[in-house]
Amino acid sequence: MNRKTTYIRCSHLLITSFLLWFLTGCGGGGGSSDESPSGETTPAGSGTTTAAVAENPITELRITAENDLRVNQALEIFVEMSSSRSYLSICPDSGTVVNAASMSYDRCIARRPLTAGVDSLSVDVANHIDALVAIIWFYETDRDPLVYRWQRDADKGAPLTAAWRIEEPG
C-alpha cells in the first residue's frame, strides 16, 4: 500500500468514528423527572408505575365499508355561457364577502378559458373544503365578473352527490 491509500483509509476511519460518536451522543435523551406527564407527582416510596391508558386506542377504530379513505372527491361542474369568451376561476370559499378584484387566486383549484355554450369540467375537492367560489371574468372590459357559490350538501367530508350547474343570468 502506498502512503496516499493509507492516508485516505485512516481519514475515512476517523470520520466514521467521529460520526458514530456524535450521533450516539445525540440520542433521545429521556432522563428522569419527578413529575408525571399529567403534572401529578408520585409518592416517594410507592415503587410502582402506571401507564396512561389511551381514551381511544387504535384497536377500537372501526371504518365502515362505505368509507374508502379518499381525501379528495370529484365534483362535476357544468358552465353554460352565452358570451363568446370568458375565463373561469374556481377557488375555496373563505367564508368572507367575495370581491372578485381582491380574491386570492393562488389557492384556486381550477382555472380555464370558457367558450359560448355548455362547458364541463371535473375538479377534485378535498374533504376539508365545504364551499367553493366560481368567478367568471369576461374578455369584454365593460362587463363585471360573475361570482357564484357552491356549498357542500352534508357534513364536512360527506360524499358529493350532485353536480354544480353555473348559468349566465338573463
C-alpha positions in Angstrom: 0.0 0.0 0.0 1.2 3.4 -0.8 1.0 6.4 1.5 -1.9 8.1 -0.2 -4.2 5.0 0.1 -3.2 4.6 3.8 -4.0 8.3 4.4 -7.4 8.0 2.7 -8.3 4.9 4.7 -7.3 6.5 8.0 -9.2 9.6 7.3 -12.3 7.6 6.4 -12.0 5.6 9.6 -11.5 8.8 11.6 -14.5 10.5 10.1 -16.7 7.4 10.5 -15.7 7.0 14.2 -16.4 10.7 14.9 -19.8 10.5 13.2 -20.8 7.4 15.2 -19.7 9.0 18.4 -21.5 12.2 17.6 -24.8 10.5 16.5 -24.7 8.3 19.6 -24.4 11.4 21.8 -27.4 12.9 20.1 -29.8 10.2 21.3 -33.3 10.6 22.5 -32.4 11.7 26.0 -35.0 10.7 28.4 -33.6 11.5 31.8 -35.6 11.2 34.9 -38.2 13.6 36.1 -40.1 13.8 39.4 -43.3 14.8 37.6 -45.5 12.5 35.6 -46.9 13.9 32.3 -50.2 14.9 33.9 -48.4 17.1 36.3 -49.1 14.9 39.4 -46.2 13.7 41.5 -45.8 10.1 42.5 -45.3 9.3 46.2 -41.6 8.7 47.1 -42.0 5.2 48.5 -44.6 3.8 46.1 -42.2 1.9 43.8 -44.9 1.3 41.2 -45.6 3.0 37.9 -48.8 3.2 36.0 -49.0 3.8 32.3 -51.5 6.2 31.0 -54.4 4.4 29.2 -55.4 6.0 25.9 -59.0 7.0 25.8 -59.5 5.8 22.2 -56.9 3.1 21.3 -56.3 2.4 17.7 -57.5 -1.1 18.1 -61.0 0.2 18.6 -61.0 2.2 15.4 -63.8 1.0 13.0 -64.1 2.0 9.4 -67.3 1.4 7.6 -67.3 -0.4 4.2 -68.6 2.8 2.5 -65.5 4.7 3.6 -62.8 4.3 1.0 -60.4 6.7 2.9 -60.1 9.1 -0.1 -59.1 12.6 0.8 -60.4 14.1 -2.5 -63.7 13.7 -4.3 -64.6 14.6 -7.8 -67.1 17.4 -8.4 -68.6 17.7 -11.9 -69.1 21.3 -12.9 -71.3 22.4 -15.9 -71.0 26.0 -17.1 -73.5 27.5 -19.6 -72.5 30.8 -21.1 -73.8 32.8 -24.0 -70.7 35.1 -24.2 -68.1 34.1 -26.7 -65.1 34.5 -24.5 -64.7 34.3 -20.7 -62.4 32.9 -18.1 -63.3 30.7 -15.1 -61.5 30.5 -11.7 -62.7 28.1 -9.0 -61.3 28.7 -5.5 -62.1 27.5 -2.0 -64.6 29.9 -0.3 -63.1 31.6 2.8 -66.5 32.4 4.2 -66.0 36.2 3.8 -67.5 38.5 1.3 -66.0 37.8 -2.1 -64.7 40.7 -4.1 -63.5 39.4 -7.5 -60.8 42.1 -7.7 -59.3 41.2 -4.3 -59.7 37.5 -4.3 -56.7 35.3 -3.5 -56.3 33.4 -6.8 -53.2 31.5 -5.7 -55.4 28.9 -3.9 -57.7 28.2 -6.9 -58.2 24.5 -7.7 -59.2 25.2 -11.4 -58.7 27.9 -13.9 -59.6 27.8 -17.6 -60.9 29.8 -20.5 -64.6 29.2 -21.4 -66.4 29.4 -24.8 -70.0 30.0 -25.6 -72.3 27.1 -25.0 -72.0 24.4 -22.3 -68.6 23.6 -20.9 -67.9 20.9 -18.3 -65.0 20.1 -16.1 -64.3 17.9 -13.1 -62.3 19.1 -10.1 -61.0 17.3 -7.1 -62.4 18.8 -3.9 -60.6 18.0 -0.7 -62.7 16.7 2.2 -62.0 19.7 4.3 -63.4 22.1 1.8 -67.1 22.8 2.4 -67.6 25.7 -0.1 -66.3 26.9 -3.4 -66.4 30.2 -5.3 -66.5 30.4 -9.1 -65.6 33.7 -10.7 -66.2 34.2 -14.4 -64.2 37.0 -16.0 -65.3 38.4 -19.4 -62.8 39.5 -22.0 -65.1 42.4 -22.8 -64.0 45.1 -20.4 -67.4 46.7 -20.0 -68.8 43.6 -18.1 -68.3 42.9 -14.4 -67.2 39.4 -13.3 -69.9 37.0 -12.2 -69.5 35.4 -8.8 -71.1 32.0 -7.9 -71.0 30.0 -4.7 -71.2 26.2 -4.1 -71.9 24.7 -0.7 -71.5 21.0 0.3 -74.9 19.5 1.0 -73.9 17.5 4.0 -71.3 17.3 6.7 -67.6 18.0 6.0 -66.1 15.2 4.1 -69.5 13.7 3.1 -69.7 12.2 -0.4 -70.5 14.6 -3.2 -73.8 13.6 -4.7 -74.8 16.4 -7.1 -73.1 18.3 -9.9 -72.7 22.1 -9.8 -74.5 24.0 -12.6 -73.4 27.5 -13.4 -75.6 29.5 -15.8 -75.2 33.1 -17.0 -78.1 35.2 -15.8 -80.6 36.6 -18.2 
